[in-house]
Amino acid sequence: MSVRQDDEPLLGPHDRTAGGWGSARALTEILVREHVVASGMSLLSHHNKPDGYMCASCAWAKPARPRALEFCESGAKATAWEATSRRADQTFFASMTLRELERWSDHDLEERGRLTQPMRWNRETDRYEPVGWEAAFAEIGAELRALSPDEVDFYTSGRASLETAYMYQLLARLYGTNNLPDSSNMCHESTSVGLPSSIGATVGTADLTDFQNCDCIFYIAQNVATSSPRMLHDLQEAVERGVKIVTFNPLPEPGLENFINPQDPAQMLTGRKTPISYRYYQLRNGGDVGALFGVCKALVEADDALKQSGTSRVSGSDAIPKDPGNAADVAFAASMAAADSKQVLDHDFIKDHTAGFEEFAQACRQHDWTALEHASGLSEAQMREAAEIYRNAKAVLIIYGMGLTQHVMGVENVQMVANLALLRGNIGKPGANICAVRGHSNVQGQRTVGITEKPGLVPLDKLSQLYQFEPPRSEGRSTIDTCKAIIEGKARAFIGLGGNFLRAVPDTEAVEAGWRKLRLTVQIATKLNRSHVIHGEVAYLLPCLGRTEVDHQKTGPQAVSMESSTAHFHGSRGRAKPASPHLLSEPAIIAGIAKASLRRGSVDWDGWVSDYARIRDAIEQTYPETFKDFNQKIFQPGGIPRSVPARERKWTTPNGKANFITPPRLFPELGVTAGTEDIFNLLTLRSNDQFNTTIYGFTDRYRGIKGTRRVVFVNEADIQRLGFAAGDLVDLTTALDGQQLRRSEGFALVPYQIPSGSCAAYYPEANPLFPVDHHDPKAKTPSYKLLPVRLTASTEQRQAK
């Protein structure tokens, strides 16, 4: 049934090129394994097409003119995973207790197949047993009416459509709570908190056309080949027209090194690779602020030199370094002397559009290179080189991902990206913008239609007017707050709209212990996962249609919509036959819970379910500027562009300006005892055989791993220094002072090209190490990309010796 986990991992050679025959083989393997070869290929022909379905995997944009095959390896796996012929049906649940299922791996639980009918946990038998939809709704409604709204959390994964998310947030607020934690809290909340202060936008400003108009790309902390492979086509096309891509990332990632386009017969037959990164800087884990400060410092110093020379060009004498013995200074001064007459910084833009420049520039001048080198893990020469490339470009697109946001300095990281863009006016003009690459499809869109714990971000007065109720005004719980409430026993019920909450969150063991004490757990899902087999006193499993499936309601087949990473709304229409006749759509399930639970409000839930266009009309009524003519444009080629004023250099900040915001530190204070050489900064990562918490298999061909996921990647010199050898088993222990011991055992050491003092392990296997309080203080985003840990010989390893 499952992909076998070998007792010993195969630490093989790396596939240093993304795409190519490796991707083609992976596509074939997943279609064969899920027994959907013919139907799967037919379905994939509609993947991300104008009248087809939006990918259920990543949130990368759907182009106006799609390619013949507008899907990637990850998207194909997600489609096959949903379209599988396997079923977790009544017979399966009758054969297994939930205690038995707790011992199953994440992969094996999901690989069992699609859920087929609503289930209710039977305490006496410890099994899920069938229940009718109306009975399930009535019983859930009775449970919710018996609880206080503050005791209930309405969680949302990134999968739900705009229509579903709008209904869900309305359900929660009509119920009386803003407890709307969601997956955004765990990934790009740092963007949503950081960018508004800098440029007045909660999302990135980039558009797909920026790839066609830029002449340089700064690519920071995002693994394109695993997280958003379709973007590789945009990067390849940019490189082929001469764009220089400058990458900052702790690990070498094949997608940022070389790409063979699986849709290019010439490349596939000849093996010709497209080199992606012009420069690849492997910075220290957590060194992003230091590295970006270094680039900015070099730019500010060069600008100061031009001012001092009194001309727009640095003459040979002006280029003489203050320290002739510093090779980096000599090289940098020479490059300045050879520079053309353009200014280093865009002073007109800075004067007309920004505030806070002088304070930021002074901070750049004051940070010395030794401190910047230590904080970043890069050399002064590398940071100066990157600055020179940036300076000589006319339009720079800056792309970043969760390597910046899932961090104790996530907000500061994002604001440093904005600072870099503002220095040369690289925002709000063709080719020059900020691209925040979101993870799950529509995770960004859910926020746009009201999924947020922050009432100030929602037009509550408009909701009150439309639905005749008084919405709650107090701030609700974010994901981190929900975890704490579960641990402390303050939460009593959890309604999950997709996702695998228990695997996604930090402090896994403590949250699971609290989860078992919940009164009610309700999970709306397509497949079985860990968050379903661990449950509350009363538990329901409500199976829904997948995005790829035809959603037929009273008025006919329905369409839904999503928002992409580039803030465009796209229509989506399922094409596959539903996995079971007993499935309901997500809107229908939410309506069923709402009708059984609510005592107030004026909503035509049945009318909405019969015709989703009426939900879109309601969304447009609530957000008239954002969703103007929503129904008329839903399948517009290229999507409906969302209004992002910063794209037009309109800054919706309190002072009406884009703001330079100066981080007060170069590196986070992690609360670690100094002088301990066995402490490493851990970052978590995904394999190319997973998407978020969904594990498709135990192979990571980009890192040479096969048969296991319990590995830790460490610099070879560090392994030797600690007295270990490749393949040795070690335990990872959290090394934060004042925190209780958190240990994960039995990780195989893998020598890897990673900066000394850093290490990496897979998510979510490493999640139990992360304390729930280890997060960005403003965004509350878990710091999955930076945690101090110790590596010690595992019990098994010590016994073997």
N, C-alpha and C positions, 0 to 999 in steps of 0.2 A: 504493500500500500504506500509506503513512504520512502523517501530518499534515505538510505542507510547512513547512520553516523558511525564511522569507523572508530575503533578504539584508539588508533594513533592517527593524527592528522598527517596528510601528505603535504609537506612544505615544498612545493614544486616551484618551477620558474615562473616569473611574472609574464603576463601578456601585456607588454608595454604599449600596445596600440589599441585604442578604443574602436569599436565597430568591427568591420571586416568579417571574416568567416566565423569568428567566435560568436558574434551576434547572430549570424545566420543559423549556426548550430543550436544556439540557445532557443531561438524561435521554434525550430523543428522539435526540439526536445520537450518543450512545455506543451505544445499542441498534441504531441503523441502521448505524453504522460497523462494529460487531462482528457484523452480520448475525444478530441474535437478538431482533428486535422482538417477535414473538409469544412465543417460548419465554422470553425475558428477562422480559417482564411477568408471565408465569405464575410464573416462579421468584420474582420480587420479591414476589408475593403471600404467600409463606411467609417472607419476610425478617424476622428477629427475632420471629417469631410463636411461641406456646407449643410447638407441635410441629414447628416449622420449623428453619431453620438460623440460627446466630448470624452476624452480619455479619463478614466477613473483613477489614474496614477498621478503624475505630476501636474503642475498648474501652468506649464509653458504655453505660450500663446498659439492660437490656431490661425495660420496665415490666410489671407484672402484668396490666394491661389495655392491650394494645397499640392504637395507632391503626389506622385502616383501612389506611394505608400506613405501616408502621413502618420506613421507610428514608429516607435523605437522598440528596442528589446524590452525595456521596463514596461512600456505600455502594452506590448503584446502579452507579456506575462500576466499583467493585471486583467486583461480581457479573457485570456484562457482560464485564469484562476476563477473568474466569475462565471464563465460559460461552461465550466467543467460538467462532465456527465455524472460525477460522484454525488451522492446524496447522504446527508445526515438526517435520516427520516425516523419515523416512529419506531421502527424495528431496531435501529441502531441504539436509540436512547433506552429502549426496553432492556437492552443487553448490557448496559454499562451504568454503574452508579457514578455520581459526580465525584466522589472520593477517588474512584478509580481513574476518572478522566483527569483529575488534578496531576497525575503522574505522567500524563502525555506531554510531549514537547509542543511548543507553539506551532511548529510546522505540521505535526501530525493532527492536531486539533483542526486546523483550517483545511488540511488536505482531505479530511473526511468528506468534505463536499458541502453542497448547498443545503441550508435549512429549508424544510418543506411545509411546516405548519406551526401555528402558535403552540407554545409549550408552557406548562406551569410546573414548578418544582414540588414534588411530593415529599414531605418530611419523613414519612414512614418508610418509603422505599428508597429514598435518596436518589430519585430519578426524575428527569423531566418527562412529563406525561402530556398528551394532547389536551387542549382546551379550546373551546369555541371562541371566535373573535369577540362576540358580544359579551360572553361571560368574562373574558379576560379584561375587556375595557371596563365593565361594571365593577369588577373586583379591584382593579387598579384605581378607579375613581373613588371607591369607598376608602381605600387606604390613604390616598392623597387628601381626601376631605377630613380625615382624622388627624392629620399632621399640621403643624404650623408651617406656613410658606418658607420661613427662614431655615427650616430643617431639611429642605428638599433642594437638590442640585440637578439642573437640566444641562447635561453635557452634550457637546456637539463635536464630532470629528470633522475632518475636512471634506468628506464625501458628499454631504447633502447639497441639494440644489438651492438656488436662490429662493425658489417658491417654498421649498420645505423649511429652509432656515427662517424665512419671514413668519411662517405659521408657528414655528417652534418658539421663537422669541415672544410672539404674541400670546401663546399658551402660557409661558412662564410668567409673563407680566399680568395677564388676567388672573392667574393663580395667586399672584401677590408677591413675586420675588424677582430680583435681578441676579439671582444665582445662576449665571449662564457661563460657566467655565467652558473653554473650548480649546482646540488644538493650537490656535493662534497664541494662546498664553504660553505654550511650550516651544514655539519656534520663532516667530517674527514679532512678538510683542515689543521687543527692543526697537524695531523699526517704527511701530505704531506710536511709541512714546518718544523716540529720539528725533525723528524727522519733523514732527509738527513744530517743535521749538526751533529747528534749524531753517526749514523752508515752508512750513505751514501745510505740509501734506502728510497723510498717514500711510501713504504707499509710495513706491518708486515713481519716477517721472518718465521712465524710458518707454519707448514704443519700438515695435519691430523695425520701423524705418530707420531707427538710429544705427542699426547694424550696417545699413547701406550708406550712411552719411558720415560715420566716424572715420578718423584716420589713426586712432589708437584706442585700445581697450585696456583698462586696468581691471584685472580679474582677481577677486579677493575672497578666499575662504569658502569656496564652493566646489564640490566634486561633480562636474557636469556629466560625466559618463554614467554615474550611478543615479544622480538625483534629477537630471533633466536632459536626457540624451538628445532629444530633438534639437536642442540649442546648438549641438555640434555642427549642424548644417549651416546655421547662421555664422558660427565662428569660422568654419571652413571657407565660406564665401567671402568673409571679411579678410581672412589671411590671403586668399588668392588675388585680392585686389590691392594688396600691399599694406594692410592694417597691421600694426605692431601690437601684439598682445603681451602685456606684462602681468605675470602671475605672482601672487603672494599666497603661499600655502605651506603648512608644516610638512605635509607628505607629498611625495611625487605621485601625481594621479595621471594615469594613461590618457584620459580624455583631454587633459591639458598639455599633453606632450605630443601625441600623434593620433591621427584619425584616418581610418580607411572607410570611405562612405559605402555602406552595403548596397546603395542604389546606383553606384557608379560602376558599370561593368569593367571599365578600364582599370580602375583601382583594384577591384576585386581580382581580376585576372593577373595583373602584374605585381600586386602587392605594394604599389606605390603609395606612400604615406603622405599625408598633409601635416607638416609640423605645425602645432597650434601656438605654443608660447614662444615669443621672441626672446624673452627673458623669464626665468623661473627662479624666484627667490624663496628659499625654504626658511622661513622665519621661525623663531622660537614659538612653541605653543603658548598662546596668550600674549604674544608680542606685537599685536596689530597696532595698538595706539603708538607704541614706540617706533615702529616702522613707518607709519603714516606721518608721525611728527618729524621723523628724519627726512622724508621726502619734502615735507612742507618747509622745514628749516633750510634745506638746500635751495629751495626756490626763493625764500625770503632773503637769504644771504646774497644770492645772485642779483636779486632786485636791488638790495641795498648797495651792492657794488656798482651797478649801473647808475644809481642816483649819485653816488660819490664821484663817479667819473665825469658827471655832467653831460654825458652823451647817451644815446640809446645803444651804443656799442661799446663793449669793453675793449680798450686798446691793449696792445701787448704789455705796456708797463703797468696798466691797471690790473692786468690778469696775474701779476706776480703774487704768489701766495704769501700771506703773513708768515707762514712757517714753511720755508723752502725745503725743509727736511721731511715734510709730510707728503708722501707720494700721492695720497688721495687729493690733497689740496692742489698739488701741481697739475694732476690730470684734470681736475675740475676747472681750474683757472684756464687751462689751455682750451678746454671745450667752450668756456665762456668767451674767450678771445676770438674763437672762430665762429661764434654764434651770429645769426643775422641780426638785422636792426630792430626786430620786434621786441616789445617789452616783455619782461619776465612775467609779471602779474598783470591782470586786467584791471588797471586802476579805475577806468571809467565805470566798469561794471561794479567794482567794489564801492565806489563813491555813490553811485546812483541806486544800488540795490541792496546793500548790506549794512550791517551794524556789527560792532565788536571786533573789527579787523585789527586795530592797533594793539589791543590786549592779546589777541592770538599771536600776532607777529612778534610781539615782545617775548611771549612764552617760547616761541620757536627759537629766537635768538639766545635765550637764557639756557635752554637745555644743551648741555655739552655732549659732544659726540660719544664720549666714553659711556655716559649714562644711556644714550640712545642705542648704542651697540649692545650693551648688556640687556636692556629691556626687550629689544627686538630679536636679538640673535643674528642680525645682519651686520655686515661691515659698513663703515662710513662710505667706502667706495661704492658699494652696492646701492645704498640709499641715494647717493649723489647721482649715480648712473640712472636710476629710475626717475629721478627728478628731471634730468636732462631730456630723457625721452618724453616725459610729460610736458615739459616746457616747449619742445619743438613740435608738438601736435596742435592742430587747429581745433579739433573737436574730439574730446575724450569721453568715451562711454565707460562708466564705472559700474561694475557688476559685483555684487556680493551675495553671500548666502548665510546659512545658519552657523558657519564657523565664526562669524562676527556676533551673531545675535544671541546664541545659547551660551551665555558668558556672564560672569559677574560684572564685567564692564561692557555689557552689550550695548547699552544706550550710548556710552562714550565712544565705543567703536563706530557706531552708526553716525554719530555727530562728527567724528573725525573724517569719515568719508565725505560728508557734506562740506566740511572745511576745505578739504583738498579740491573738491569741485568748484567751490566759490572763489578760490584764489585766481583761477584763470577763466571764470565765467563759464565753466563747463556744466551748465544746467540751463534748460529752457531754450536750447537752440538745436537745429538739426544735427544729430550725431553726438550731441553732448548732453548726457543726462545720467541719472542714477537709476540703476536697475536692481531692485531688491527681489531676488529669486525666491518665490514662495515654494513651499513643499507640496502639500496635498492639493489636488484639484478642488478649487472653490473655497479653500480655507480663507482666502482674502475676501471673497464675495459674501461669506456669511457675516463678516463684520459690517459690510456695506449695508446689509438689510437688518441690522439690529442685534446680532449675536454678540453681546458684550456685557460685562458686569458693571460697566461704567455708565450710569444713566445720563451723564452729560453728553454722551456721544449719540444719543437716540432722541428723535423728535417726540418726546413723550406727550407734549401738548397736542400734537397732531394725532397720535394714537388715541388719546383721550377723546378727542373730537369725533374721530371716525368710529370708535367702538363703544363709546358711552361708558367709560369707567375711569377711575382715577389710578393711573399706573404708580407702582412703588417708586419712590424717589431716592431711597438710600442705596449706597453702593453694594453690589452683590459680591459673590465670591469668585475669584479667579481660580485657575486650576490649582495653584499652590495653596490658596486658601481652602479649597475643597479638600485637598489632601490632608491639611492640618485638621479640618473639621471632622474628617473621617477618623483620623488617628485619635483625636480627643473625644470622640463620641458625640459631637455637636450635630453632625449630619445624621439624618435618619432615613433618607431615601435618595436614591440615585436613579435618574432616568437617562439612559445613554442612547444618543442618536448616532449609531455607528461607532467605530473605533474599538480599541483594546486598551481601555484606561489603565488597568492594573499593570500592563506591560510598559505603557508609555511614560508613566510618572516616576519620579525619583522615590527613594526610601521605600522600595518595593515591599519589603517584609512588614514594615510597620503599617503601610497602607492596607495590605492584604489582611492583616490582623484586625484592623478597624472595620474593613469591608464586611467581614463575617458577622459583625454586630449590627449592621444596618437592618432596619425594619423591612425595607422594600428595595429591590433592585429590578429594574425593567430595562431590557436591552433590545433595541431595534437593530437588526443585523441581517447579513446575508450568509455568514458562515460562523462556525463555532470558534471561540477563542478563550483565553485564560479568564477574561472578565466575566464569562458566562458560567464557567464551571465552579468558580468561587462566587458566593452569592449571599444575599441577605436572608432574613427569616422568611420572607415571602419573595418569590422570584419568578419572573416571567421572561420568556425568550420569544420575541415577536419578529418573525421573518418577513423581510420586505423584498420588493423587486430590486434588481440591480440596475445600474445605469444603462447597461447594454440591452435591456429587455423592453419589449413593447409594453407600454403602460396604457391599457384600454379602460376608459371610464365611460360614463353614460353618454357623453357627447362625442365619443370616438377616441382614437389614439391621441395621447397627450405628449407635449414637449415640455422640457424644463430648460433652465439656463444656469450658467456659471460665469464667474469672473476669473480672468487669467492673471498671471503675474504682471502683465503690462497694462492692467486695469482696462480690459475690454470685456464686454459681456457677450457671451456666445450661446446660441441655442443648441439643444441636444435632444435627439430623438432616438429611442431604443429601437433595435432591429431584431433582436433574438426572441425566440419563444420563451416565456417565463419558465423557470425551473420547476414550478409546481402551480397547480390551479388554486391552491390555498393561500398564495402570497397576496399581500396587499401592498400598495405603494406607500412610500413614506408619508406623503400628505394625507392619505386615508387613515393611516395609523395614528398620526397626530390628531386628526379630527376626531377619531374615535375616543382617544384619551381625553381630549378637551370636552367633548359633549358629556362624558361621564364624570368629569372632575369639577367643572366650573359652575359657580353660582351666579356669575355676573358677566356683563359684556353683551355686545350685540354683533355677533359674527355668524354669517351664513356658511358654516363649515361644510355642509353637504353641497351647497352650490359651488363652493371653491373646489371640492374634490371632483365634482362632475365636469368641471371645465377650468383647467389651470390658467387659462387666459384671464379669468376673473381674479386670480391671485396676483397676476402681474399688473392688472389694473389697480389693485389695492396697493401694491408696491409703488407704482407710479404716483398714486394719490399721496402716499406717505413721503416720498422723495421725488417731487415733481421735476426738479432740475436735473437730478442724476439719471432718472429713468424716463425722460421725455419720449413719447411715442414707442414705448417699450414693446408692446405687442406687434406693432407694425414693422419694427426693425430687428426682431429677435434673431432672424437668420440672415442678417446682412453680412455679406462676405467680409471677412476680417474682423467681424464683431462690432459692437457698439462702443465707441470710445467713451470711457467715463471722464467726466470733467475733473481734471487735476490742475488747478490754477497755476501751480509752480511750473508746469510745462510751458506756460506763456509768460513766465517771470512775473506772476502776480502772487505776492506773498501774503497768505492769510494768517499771519502771525500777529500778536498783539501790537507790535510796533510797525507793522506793515512792511517789514524788511526781512530779507534772508539774514540769518544770524550766524556769525562765527561764535562757536561755543567752545571754550577752552577747557579740556579735561584737566583736572587738578593733579593727575598722576600718570605715570607712564606704564605702570604695571600694578595689578591689583594686590592689595594686602590680604593674603590668604590665611593669616592666622596660623602659620606653621613655624615650629621651632627652628631657628636658624642653625646652620652648621651640620645638618644631617644629610649626608651624601646619598643615602638610600631612598630619598624622596624624589618622585618623578611627577611631572604635571601630565595627568591623563586627559586625553580627549576621546570621545566616542565617535564612531563612524559606522557607515552602512556598507554591506557587501554589495556586489553587483547582482546578488541573487536574493534581494529583499527589497521591499518598499515599506518604509516606516517600520511598524511592528509586524508586518506580514513577511514571513520567511518562506521563500519559494524553494530553497534548497540549501545545502551545506557546502557550496562551492563559491569561491571568490577568485575567478581566474585572473583578475587584475592584480591580485596580491599573492597568488600561488597557493591558496588555501583550499583544501578539499577534505571533506569528511567531518569537519568540526567547525564550531564558531567560538569555542573557548580558547582563544589565543590572545596574546598581548604582543604588540609590535614594539620593539625596543632597539635602540642603536646598538650595533654589534660591540663597540668599545665599552658601552655601559654594561652589557651582559658579561663581558670578560672581567670588567672591574669588580663586579659583584660576586665573581667566582662561579658563575653559571655557564651553561653551554646551551646551544640551540636545541630546542625541544624539551628542555627541563620544565617541570611543572612548578609554578609559583602561585602563591596566594596574593591577592591584592587587598590592601587594607587602607581605609581612609586615613589621611594624615593631617586632619584639621584639629588644632588644639581645642579642647573643651567639648568635643563631640564624642558621643558614645562610639564604641568600636563597631565598625561595619566592615565585614570581610566577605570576599568572594573567592572561592577556592578552585584550584585546579586549572589554571590558564597555562597553555604551552607557550614558551618563549620563542618568538620569531624574530631573528635579526632583520632589521629593516633600515632603509635610508630615511631616518627620522632624526631631527636634531637631538644632540645629547641632552639628557635631562627631561626629555619628553617621552611619552609612551601612548599607545593607542589600543583600544579594545572595541569590540562590536557593541552597538546598541541593539536591543535592550539588555543584553546579558550583563553589562556593567552597571545598569541602573541601580541595583541594590546598594552600591557604594555611595551614591549621591544623597547627602542629607537634604531633607525637604527645605531647609533654610539656606541652602547654598544656591543663591540666585542673584540676578541683578536687583539692586534695592529699589529701583524705580519701576522697572517693567515686570519684575517677579518671574522672569524667564529662567528656568533651571539652567545651571551652568554646566551643561553636558560637554562642553568643549574645554573645560579647564577645572581640574580637581587634583589636589596633591594626594598622592598615594605612595605607599611603601610596597616593595616587592620582596617577598620572603619565600624561602623554600617551602613548598606545600607539604602537608603531612605525608601524602603518598610518596613524594619525592624523597623526603627524609627517611622514610621506612625502606625505600629501595636502596638507599645508600648504606 
